[in-house]
Structure formats: structure tokens, C-alpha cells
Amino acid sequence: MGKNPYVIGYVAALIITIVGADVLFFRHHLWARLLANIGIVLLFVAFYLRFFKQT
């Protein structure tokens, strides 16, 4: 996949976080769920770029 072996676990954590938030908090709220999912993905991308990206 990539040079960093933690990427698979990181993507799995992202998916688990999104699905968990959808099921627990935003089941019947389409727009809130969409905005929360976008926010979670942006947060994970920011952490990836800060801590895992190798330059």
C-alpha cells in the first residue's frame, strides 16, 4: 500500500470513527451526518499530514 505500515490501521480507525458517529449520533439527520463526516475526514487528514507524512 504505502511505505508506512500504519496507514492500514489509520484508515481502519477513520472508517470505524465515521461509522460509529453515524450510528450513535446522526442516524436520522442527513445534513448533520454529512457535515460531521467531512469534519472527521478533515481532522484525520490534518493529523496524518502532521504526524505520519514522511518528507
N, C-alpha and C positions, 0 to 999 in steps of 0.2 A: 504494500500500500504506500508507505512512505518511509522516510529514514527514521522517523521517531516511532518506536513501538507503542507508545502511549496513546497514539491517535485513535486506535480502535476503542479503547476504554473511554476516551474523551467523547467520542461520537455516541457511544452507548449511553453515557451519562447525560448527554444532551437529549437524546431521544426519551430516556426514562423521565427526565425532568419535564419535558414538554407534555408527554402523555399523562404523567401524574398531575400536573397543573390543570390540564384539560378535564380529567375525570373528577378531580376533587373540587375544583373551584368554578370552572367555566362551562359546565355541561350544556346549559341551555342559553348561553349568551354568546352568540356568534361573533359579534364585533369585538367584544372584550377578549374573547379567546384568541382571535386573530392578532390583536394588538399585543396581548401578553406573549404569544408565541414569537412574534417579531422581536419583542424586547428580550426574551430569553436567548434567542439566537444571537442577537447583537451583543449581549453580555458574554456569551460563550466565545464569540469571535474576538472580543476585546481581551479576554483572559488568554485565549490561545496566542494572539499576537504578542501579548506582554510576556508570557511565561514559557511557551513551548516553541515558538518560532526560532529556528536556528539561522543566524545570519553569518 
